[in-house]
Amino acid sequence: MKKVMGMGNALTDILVTIPNDALLDEFGLPRGSMNLVDATLQSRIAERTAECPMVLSLGGAAGNTIRAMAHLGAEVGFIGKVGADETGDFLEQTLRRLSIRPHIFRGSARSGRCVSLVSADGERTMATYLGAALELAPHELGETVFEDFDCLYIEGYLVQNHDLIRSAVQMAGRMGLKVAIDLASFNVVAENLDFLRGLVVDYVDIVFANEQEAEAFTGHSDPLRALEAIAALCEIAVVKVGARGAYVRNGGQAIHIGIPDGVRCIDSTGAGDFYAAGFLTGLCEGLTLRQCGTLGAVVAARVIGVVGTTIPEEVWHEIETDAAAVRAGKYLL
């Protein structure tokens, strides 16, 4: 496994820091969840938060992962759909600037946006208007898209289109690619449980989940039991448990990986996406599972220290220093 193609909702993130969680209750948004909304509701949320601190960045779960992998030196591509607008132009140009091979389709709706409401403790609750991202259709994909790649990485948020995910993983399988998926959000898992379980059983090699998602997927509140249940369905299972690190299982080998010292969470947006980026980059480089998990933890620890998912270049230099130590086996968690 050397090259990874990501597929997901091509979105622009709007990160809004809210003073308390009353706004979440007002709009019926479960804390920590991802919610698909229409343009009208998203506009109402924007009006209510107009005075709150706000940051814009490129987003989308799979997009975050692929961009972070590019920064780490991995060879990557991205499949998504945007509108025929300046936001879509910006997204595609940014991918090219980062040496990410873009397969960007254009739709009739405006480009999608994700409003991420960041609570005082860094927890994020998302209200996503998919826009043109929702228009990506199976017939637009072709097996040539997957040529020269070894792994397809998809975000669980794509489950709004079962046919699209199913077609993509089937094509990837025929082309000899491994398939990795991040389960995305506990409420998304609960609402699409049968489909996701069938997808993992039939097509998926690598599964990423946090503690809530793993419980929704398996019914086990104990992350170790959930890890075992997921690992029985695929090659590699990763269950992230927040400040306690993560558990990784490959066949009979299960390990715990901690987090770097001194981690301070300002905004948890993108933490799971960046963990997957480090882990998958490690797999592409042939590192051990502990090295892969450590690299994931190192990258995730840095993104939660900023608002949004755009890490400053000087911080990327610090990440590269740590990554070099991980690759050399001198820094393991």
C-alpha positions as CSV (number, residue, x, y, z in Angstrom):
1,M,0.0,0.0,0.0
2,K,1.7,3.2,-1.2
3,K,-0.9,5.6,-2.7
4,V,-4.3,6.5,-1.2
5,M,-7.3,7.9,-3.0
6,G,-9.8,9.7,-0.8
7,M,-13.5,10.2,-1.5
8,G,-15.8,12.4,0.4
9,N,-18.0,15.4,0.7
10,A,-16.0,18.3,-0.7
11,L,-16.8,21.1,1.8
12,T,-15.7,24.4,3.1
13,D,-15.6,24.5,6.9
14,I,-16.9,27.4,8.9
15,L,-15.6,27.0,12.5
16,V,-17.7,29.0,15.0
17,T,-16.7,29.2,18.7
18,I,-19.9,29.4,20.8
19,P,-20.0,30.6,24.5
20,N,-22.2,27.8,25.7
21,D,-24.3,24.9,24.4
22,A,-27.7,26.6,24.6
23,L,-27.5,27.2,20.9
24,L,-27.3,23.5,20.3
25,D,-30.5,22.9,22.2
26,E,-32.2,25.8,20.4
27,F,-31.6,24.1,17.0
28,G,-32.0,20.5,18.2
29,L,-28.4,19.6,17.5
30,P,-27.1,16.7,19.7
31,R,-23.7,17.7,21.1
32,G,-20.8,16.1,19.3
33,S,-23.0,15.0,16.3
34,M,-23.0,15.7,12.6
35,N,-26.3,16.8,11.2
36,L,-27.4,17.2,7.6
37,V,-29.3,20.5,7.3
38,D,-30.8,22.5,4.4
39,A,-29.6,25.9,3.3
40,T,-32.4,27.6,5.3
41,L,-31.4,26.1,8.6
42,Q,-27.8,26.7,8.0
43,S,-28.5,30.4,7.3
44,R,-30.5,30.7,10.5
45,I,-27.6,29.2,12.5
46,A,-25.2,31.7,10.7
47,E,-27.5,34.6,11.7
48,R,-27.6,33.5,15.4
49,T,-23.8,33.1,15.5
50,A,-22.9,36.2,13.6
51,E,-21.2,37.8,16.6
52,C,-19.2,34.7,17.5
53,P,-15.5,34.2,16.6
54,M,-15.3,32.5,13.2
55,V,-12.6,30.8,11.1
56,L,-12.9,29.5,7.5
57,S,-10.9,26.5,6.1
58,L,-11.1,23.7,3.6
59,G,-13.0,20.8,5.2
60,G,-14.7,17.6,4.7
61,A,-13.6,14.5,6.6
62,A,-11.9,12.7,3.8
63,G,-10.5,15.9,2.4
64,N,-8.9,16.7,5.8
65,T,-7.3,13.3,5.9
66,I,-5.9,13.5,2.4
67,R,-4.6,17.1,2.8
68,A,-2.8,16.0,6.0
69,M,-1.3,13.0,4.2
70,A,0.0,15.2,1.5
71,H,1.7,17.3,4.1
72,L,3.3,14.2,5.5
73,G,4.7,13.3,2.0
74,A,2.2,10.6,1.0
75,E,1.0,10.3,-2.6
76,V,-2.7,10.9,-2.6
77,G,-5.7,11.9,-4.7
78,F,-9.3,13.1,-3.9
79,I,-12.7,12.5,-5.4
80,G,-15.5,15.0,-4.7
81,K,-18.1,17.3,-6.2
82,V,-18.4,21.1,-5.9
83,G,-20.5,23.8,-7.4
84,A,-19.6,25.9,-10.4
85,D,-18.6,28.7,-8.1
86,E,-15.6,30.4,-6.6
87,T,-15.7,28.2,-3.6
88,G,-15.4,25.1,-5.8
89,D,-12.5,26.8,-7.8
90,F,-10.7,27.5,-4.5
91,L,-11.0,23.9,-3.4
92,E,-9.7,22.4,-6.6
93,Q,-6.8,24.9,-6.9
94,T,-5.8,24.2,-3.3
95,L,-5.7,20.4,-3.9
96,R,-3.4,21.0,-6.9
97,R,-1.2,23.3,-4.9
98,L,-0.8,20.6,-2.3
99,S,0.1,18.0,-5.0
100,I,-3.1,16.1,-4.5
101,R,-4.4,14.5,-7.7
102,P,-7.9,16.0,-8.0
103,H,-10.9,14.2,-9.5
104,I,-13.4,17.1,-8.9
105,F,-16.8,17.0,-10.5
106,R,-19.0,20.1,-10.9
107,G,-22.7,20.2,-9.9
108,S,-25.6,22.5,-10.3
109,A,-26.0,23.4,-6.6
110,R,-23.6,25.7,-4.8
111,S,-20.6,24.2,-3.1
112,G,-21.2,22.5,0.2
113,R,-20.4,24.0,3.6
114,C,-20.1,22.7,7.1
115,V,-20.8,24.9,10.1
116,S,-18.9,23.5,13.0
117,L,-20.1,24.8,16.4
118,V,-17.1,24.5,18.8
119,S,-18.0,24.3,22.5
120,A,-15.9,25.8,25.3
121,D,-14.2,22.4,25.9
122,G,-13.3,21.9,22.2
123,E,-16.2,19.5,21.3
124,R,-17.6,20.2,17.9
125,T,-21.2,19.8,16.6
126,M,-21.7,20.0,12.9
127,A,-24.5,21.4,10.8
128,T,-23.7,20.4,7.2
129,Y,-25.3,21.6,4.0
130,L,-23.9,19.3,1.3
131,G,-25.0,21.2,-1.7
132,A,-23.2,20.0,-4.8
133,A,-21.4,17.3,-2.8
134,L,-24.7,15.5,-2.7
135,E,-24.9,15.3,-6.4
136,L,-21.9,13.0,-6.9
137,A,-23.3,10.0,-8.6
138,P,-22.1,6.4,-9.3
139,H,-22.1,6.8,-13.0
140,E,-19.6,9.6,-12.8
141,L,-17.0,7.3,-11.4
142,G,-14.9,4.9,-13.5
143,E,-12.3,2.3,-12.8
144,T,-9.7,4.6,-14.4
145,V,-10.1,6.9,-11.4
146,F,-8.5,4.3,-9.2
147,E,-5.6,3.4,-11.5
148,D,-2.2,3.8,-9.9
149,F,-3.6,3.8,-6.4
150,D,-3.5,1.1,-3.7
151,C,-6.1,2.1,-1.2
152,L,-9.5,3.9,-1.3
153,Y,-10.3,5.9,1.9
154,I,-13.9,7.0,2.3
155,E,-15.7,8.9,5.0
156,G,-18.7,7.5,6.7
157,Y,-20.6,10.8,6.1
158,L,-21.1,9.6,2.4
159,V,-23.8,7.2,3.6
160,Q,-26.4,9.7,2.4
161,N,-25.7,7.9,-0.9
162,H,-25.5,4.1,-0.4
163,D,-25.3,3.5,-4.1
164,L,-22.3,5.8,-4.5
165,I,-20.3,4.1,-1.7
166,R,-21.2,0.6,-2.9
167,S,-20.2,1.4,-6.5
168,A,-16.9,3.0,-5.4
169,V,-15.8,0.1,-3.1
170,Q,-16.8,-2.5,-5.7
171,M,-14.7,-0.7,-8.4
172,A,-11.8,-0.3,-6.0
173,G,-12.0,-4.0,-5.2
174,R,-11.9,-4.9,-8.9
175,M,-8.9,-2.7,-9.3
176,G,-7.1,-4.5,-6.4
177,L,-7.3,-1.6,-3.9
178,K,-7.7,-2.0,-0.2
179,V,-10.6,-0.1,1.3
180,A,-10.5,2.0,4.5
181,I,-13.4,3.8,6.1
182,D,-13.9,6.2,9.0
183,L,-17.3,5.7,10.6
184,A,-17.6,9.5,10.9
185,S,-20.3,10.1,13.6
186,F,-22.3,8.0,16.1
187,N,-25.6,9.3,14.9
188,V,-24.7,8.6,11.3
189,V,-23.7,5.0,12.3
190,A,-26.9,4.4,14.2
191,E,-29.1,5.6,11.3
192,N,-27.2,3.5,8.7
193,L,-26.1,0.5,10.8
194,D,-27.2,-2.4,8.6
195,F,-25.7,-0.8,5.5
196,L,-22.4,0.1,7.2
197,R,-22.1,-3.4,8.8
198,G,-22.7,-5.0,5.4
199,L,-20.2,-2.7,3.7
200,V,-17.5,-3.6,6.2
201,V,-18.2,-7.3,6.0
202,D,-18.1,-7.4,2.3
203,Y,-15.6,-4.8,1.2
204,V,-13.6,-3.0,4.0
205,D,-10.1,-3.8,5.1
206,I,-9.5,-0.9,7.6
207,V,-12.0,0.7,10.0
208,F,-11.5,3.8,12.1
209,A,-14.0,4.7,14.8
210,N,-14.1,6.7,18.0
211,E,-15.6,5.3,21.2
212,Q,-19.1,6.5,20.5
213,E,-19.0,5.3,16.9
214,A,-17.6,1.9,17.9
215,E,-20.4,1.5,20.5
216,A,-23.1,2.5,17.9
217,F,-21.6,0.0,15.4
218,T,-21.1,-3.0,17.7
219,G,-23.5,-2.4,20.7
220,H,-20.5,-2.6,23.1
221,S,-19.8,0.3,25.5
222,D,-16.4,-1.3,26.4
223,P,-14.0,-0.1,23.7
224,L,-11.9,-3.2,23.9
225,R,-15.0,-5.4,23.2
226,A,-16.0,-3.1,20.4
227,L,-12.5,-3.3,19.0
228,E,-12.6,-7.1,19.0
229,A,-16.0,-7.1,17.3
230,I,-14.9,-4.7,14.6
231,A,-11.6,-6.6,14.1
232,A,-13.6,-9.8,13.5
233,L,-15.0,-8.2,10.3
234,C,-11.9,-6.6,8.8
235,E,-8.1,-6.6,8.6
236,I,-7.3,-3.7,10.9
237,A,-9.5,-2.0,13.4
238,V,-8.8,1.3,15.2
239,V,-10.9,2.6,18.1
240,K,-9.9,6.0,19.4
241,V,-10.7,6.8,23.1
242,G,-9.9,10.5,23.3
243,A,-7.4,11.5,26.0
244,R,-6.7,7.8,26.7
245,G,-5.3,7.3,23.2
246,A,-6.4,4.5,20.9
247,Y,-6.6,0.7,20.6
248,V,-5.5,-1.0,17.4
249,R,-6.1,-4.6,16.4
250,N,-4.7,-6.6,13.5
251,G,-5.7,-10.3,13.7
252,G,-4.5,-11.6,17.1
253,Q,-2.4,-8.5,17.8
254,A,-4.1,-5.8,19.9
255,I,-2.1,-2.8,21.2
256,H,-2.8,0.4,23.1
257,I,-1.3,3.7,21.9
258,G,-1.2,6.7,24.1
259,I,-1.2,10.4,23.3
260,P,1.7,12.9,23.3
261,D,2.5,14.8,26.6
262,G,1.1,18.3,27.1
263,V,-1.8,18.0,24.7
264,R,-4.3,20.9,25.0
265,C,-7.6,20.7,23.2
266,I,-8.8,24.0,21.8
267,D,-11.0,22.6,19.0
268,S,-11.5,18.8,18.3
269,T,-12.5,19.5,14.7
270,G,-10.5,17.1,12.4
271,A,-8.9,15.1,15.2
272,G,-10.1,11.8,13.9
273,D,-9.4,12.8,10.3
274,F,-5.8,13.7,11.1
275,Y,-5.3,10.6,13.2
276,A,-6.3,8.5,10.1
277,A,-3.9,10.6,8.0
278,G,-0.9,9.7,10.2
279,F,-2.0,6.1,10.5
280,L,-2.5,5.6,6.8
281,T,0.8,7.4,6.0
282,G,2.5,5.0,8.3
283,L,1.0,2.0,6.5
284,C,2.1,3.5,3.2
285,E,5.6,3.6,4.5
286,G,5.5,0.1,5.8
287,L,5.8,1.1,9.5
288,T,4.7,-1.1,12.4
289,L,1.2,-0.7,13.9
290,R,2.6,1.1,16.9
291,Q,4.5,3.5,14.7
292,C,1.4,4.1,12.6
293,G,-0.7,4.8,15.7
294,T,2.0,7.1,17.1
295,L,2.2,9.0,13.9
296,G,-1.6,9.4,14.0
297,A,-1.6,10.6,17.6
298,V,1.2,13.1,16.9
299,V,-0.7,14.7,14.0
300,A,-4.1,14.6,15.8
301,A,-2.5,16.3,18.9
302,R,-1.4,19.2,16.8
303,V,-4.7,19.8,15.0
304,I,-6.7,20.0,18.2
305,G,-4.4,22.8,19.3
306,V,-5.7,25.2,16.7
307,V,-9.2,26.3,15.6
308,G,-10.1,24.6,12.4
309,T,-8.0,22.2,10.4
310,T,-5.5,24.5,8.8
311,I,-2.2,23.9,10.7
312,P,0.4,26.7,10.4
313,E,3.5,25.8,8.4
314,E,5.8,26.2,11.5
315,V,3.7,23.6,13.3
316,W,4.0,21.2,10.3
317,H,7.7,21.6,10.7
318,E,7.4,20.5,14.3
319,I,5.2,17.5,13.2
320,E,7.9,16.5,10.7
321,T,10.5,16.5,13.4
322,D,8.3,14.2,15.5
323,A,7.4,12.1,12.5
324,A,11.1,11.5,11.7
325,A,11.6,10.2,15.2
326,V,8.6,7.9,14.8
327,R,10.0,6.6,11.5
328,A,13.3,5.9,13.2
329,G,11.7,4.1,16.0
330,K,12.9,6.6,18.6
331,Y,9.5,8.0,19.5
332,L,6.7,5.6,20.3
333,L,3.6,5.9,22.4
